[in-house]
Amino acid sequence: MMAGRDELVREWALWIVHRTAAQGPHLERMGLERQLRLLVDIVIQLTGPVRRKAAQLWFDSCEHYGRIAANRGLAAGEVVEEIQHLRELLIRHLSDIIAALPARYSMATVLRLNRQLDKGIAQAVVGYTDALVETLFNQNGVPVFVPEHAERENGARLGLFETELKQLRSQESELGTRNAE
């Protein structure tokens, strides 16, 4: 999966940018690609030996993605569509790999991946809803988008998630080293 990651992220970002080009405030392309790359990297970890630990990072990052989608002015259904598009891309990019697995493993892999994507979508909707409720309470019902503040906050949160992901990767490599011995 790691080999096709950059292409997958590029396709996903292009689809989102094309789809939302006429809408209001949104993240700049580099920030969007950084967030999408993080999500794809976490999905990769969800298929490995640290998948249980990666699940909480997946939920947290999807919730954050929902918050950012609310800041971008998207509707709740649009954030769902964006993550659903990741599912479509994964199916296209992984179909040959999954088809080559024995039936028992391929079915388990597909079901596990779909379950995690569904849970991620639910968390994104939670983050989206939380952001809207917070807006209602903080700004007397008038949505106010401050791009500089939102991008700084987004960058800081993404940095935290990326640090957690690095820790997961190091745990994964330690597990691999132990298993090889």
C-alpha positions as CSV (number, residue, x, y, z in Angstrom):
1,M,0.0,0.0,0.0
2,M,2.8,2.4,0.8
3,A,4.1,2.2,-2.8
4,G,0.9,3.8,-4.2
5,R,0.3,6.2,-1.3
6,D,1.4,9.4,-3.0
7,E,-0.6,8.7,-6.2
8,L,-3.7,7.9,-4.1
9,V,-3.3,11.1,-2.0
10,R,-2.8,13.1,-5.2
11,E,-6.0,11.6,-6.8
12,W,-8.0,12.2,-3.6
13,A,-6.8,15.8,-3.3
14,L,-7.5,16.6,-6.9
15,W,-11.0,15.2,-6.6
16,I,-11.7,17.3,-3.5
17,V,-10.2,20.5,-5.0
18,H,-12.1,20.0,-8.2
19,R,-15.3,19.3,-6.3
20,T,-15.0,22.3,-4.0
21,A,-13.4,24.8,-6.3
22,A,-16.5,27.0,-6.4
23,Q,-17.2,26.9,-2.6
24,G,-16.1,29.3,0.1
25,P,-13.1,29.0,2.4
26,H,-11.0,26.0,2.2
27,L,-7.6,24.8,3.1
28,E,-4.8,25.5,0.8
29,R,-3.7,22.6,-1.4
30,M,-0.5,21.7,0.6
31,G,-2.4,21.6,3.9
32,L,-5.1,19.5,2.4
33,E,-2.6,17.0,0.9
34,R,-0.8,16.9,4.3
35,Q,-4.1,15.9,6.0
36,L,-5.0,13.4,3.4
37,R,-1.6,11.8,3.4
38,L,-1.9,11.5,7.2
39,L,-5.3,9.7,6.8
40,V,-3.9,7.3,4.2
41,D,-0.8,6.6,6.3
42,I,-3.1,5.7,9.2
43,V,-5.2,3.4,7.0
44,I,-2.0,1.7,6.1
45,Q,-1.2,1.1,9.8
46,L,-4.8,-0.2,10.3
47,T,-3.8,-3.2,8.1
48,G,-0.7,-4.1,10.1
49,P,0.3,-5.5,13.5
50,V,-0.4,-2.2,15.4
51,R,-3.9,-1.9,14.0
52,R,-5.6,-1.8,17.4
53,K,-3.4,1.1,18.5
54,A,-3.8,2.8,15.1
55,A,-7.6,2.7,15.4
56,Q,-7.8,5.4,18.0
57,L,-5.5,7.6,16.0
58,W,-7.7,7.0,13.0
59,F,-10.8,8.0,15.0
60,D,-9.1,11.2,16.3
61,S,-7.8,12.2,12.9
62,C,-11.2,11.6,11.2
63,E,-12.9,13.7,13.9
64,H,-10.4,16.5,13.2
65,Y,-11.0,16.1,9.5
66,G,-14.7,16.7,10.2
67,R,-13.9,19.8,12.2
68,I,-11.8,21.1,9.3
69,A,-14.6,20.3,6.8
70,A,-17.0,22.4,8.9
71,N,-14.4,25.3,8.8
72,R,-14.2,24.9,5.0
73,G,-18.0,25.4,4.8
74,L,-18.9,21.9,3.7
75,A,-22.2,20.3,4.5
76,A,-22.2,17.1,6.6
77,G,-22.9,15.0,3.6
78,E,-19.9,16.4,1.8
79,V,-17.5,15.3,4.5
80,V,-19.0,11.8,4.2
81,E,-18.6,11.9,0.4
82,E,-14.9,12.9,0.8
83,I,-14.1,10.0,3.0
84,Q,-16.3,7.7,0.9
85,H,-14.1,8.7,-2.1
86,L,-11.1,7.3,-0.1
87,R,-12.9,4.0,0.0
88,E,-13.4,4.1,-3.8
89,L,-9.7,4.9,-4.4
90,L,-8.6,2.1,-2.0
91,I,-10.8,-0.4,-3.8
92,R,-9.3,0.6,-7.2
93,H,-5.7,0.7,-5.9
94,L,-5.9,-2.5,-3.8
95,S,-8.1,-4.7,-5.9
96,D,-5.2,-6.7,-7.4
97,I,-3.5,-7.2,-4.1
98,I,-6.7,-8.3,-2.3
99,A,-7.7,-10.6,-5.2
100,A,-4.3,-12.3,-4.9
101,L,-4.9,-13.2,-1.3
102,P,-6.6,-16.5,-0.3
103,A,-10.3,-16.0,-0.1
104,R,-10.4,-16.3,3.7
105,Y,-7.8,-13.5,4.1
106,S,-9.1,-11.2,1.4
107,M,-12.7,-11.2,2.8
108,A,-11.4,-10.5,6.3
109,T,-9.2,-7.7,5.0
110,V,-12.0,-6.1,3.0
111,L,-14.4,-6.3,5.9
112,R,-11.9,-4.9,8.4
113,L,-11.0,-2.0,6.1
114,N,-14.7,-1.2,5.4
115,R,-15.5,-1.3,9.1
116,Q,-12.7,1.1,10.0
117,L,-13.7,3.4,7.1
118,D,-17.3,3.4,8.3
119,K,-16.2,4.2,11.9
120,G,-13.9,7.0,10.5
121,I,-16.9,8.5,8.6
122,A,-19.0,8.4,11.8
123,Q,-16.1,10.2,13.7
124,A,-15.8,12.8,10.9
125,V,-19.5,13.6,11.3
126,V,-19.1,13.9,15.1
127,G,-16.2,16.3,14.6
128,Y,-18.2,18.3,12.0
129,T,-21.2,18.5,14.4
130,D,-19.0,19.4,17.3
131,A,-17.5,22.3,15.3
132,L,-20.9,23.6,14.3
133,V,-22.2,23.4,17.9
134,E,-19.1,25.2,19.1
135,T,-19.6,27.9,16.5
136,L,-23.2,28.4,17.7
137,F,-22.2,28.8,21.3
138,N,-19.1,30.9,20.7
139,Q,-20.3,33.3,18.0
140,N,-24.0,33.6,18.8
141,G,-25.0,31.5,15.9
142,V,-23.0,33.4,13.3
143,P,-20.4,31.3,11.6
144,V,-17.1,33.1,11.5
145,F,-14.2,31.7,9.6
146,V,-10.7,33.0,10.4
147,P,-8.4,31.3,7.9
148,E,-5.1,32.1,9.6
149,H,-6.2,30.8,13.0
150,A,-7.8,27.7,11.5
151,E,-4.7,26.9,9.5
152,R,-2.4,27.3,12.5
153,E,-4.7,25.1,14.7
154,N,-4.9,22.6,11.9
155,G,-1.2,22.5,11.5
156,A,-0.6,22.0,15.2
157,R,-3.1,19.1,15.4
158,L,-1.7,17.5,12.3
159,G,1.7,17.7,13.9
160,L,0.5,15.8,16.9
161,F,-1.1,13.2,14.8
162,E,2.0,12.8,12.7
163,T,4.1,12.3,15.9
164,E,1.7,9.6,17.1
165,L,1.9,7.9,13.7
166,K,5.7,7.9,13.9
167,Q,5.5,6.2,17.3
168,L,3.2,3.6,15.9
169,R,5.6,3.0,13.0
170,S,8.5,2.5,15.5
171,Q,6.4,0.1,17.5
172,E,5.6,-1.8,14.3
173,S,9.3,-2.0,13.3
174,E,10.1,-3.2,16.8
175,L,7.5,-5.9,16.5
176,G,8.9,-6.9,13.1
177,T,12.4,-7.1,14.6
178,R,11.3,-9.3,17.5
179,N,9.3,-11.6,15.1
180,A,12.4,-12.0,12.9
181,E,14.5,-13.1,15.7
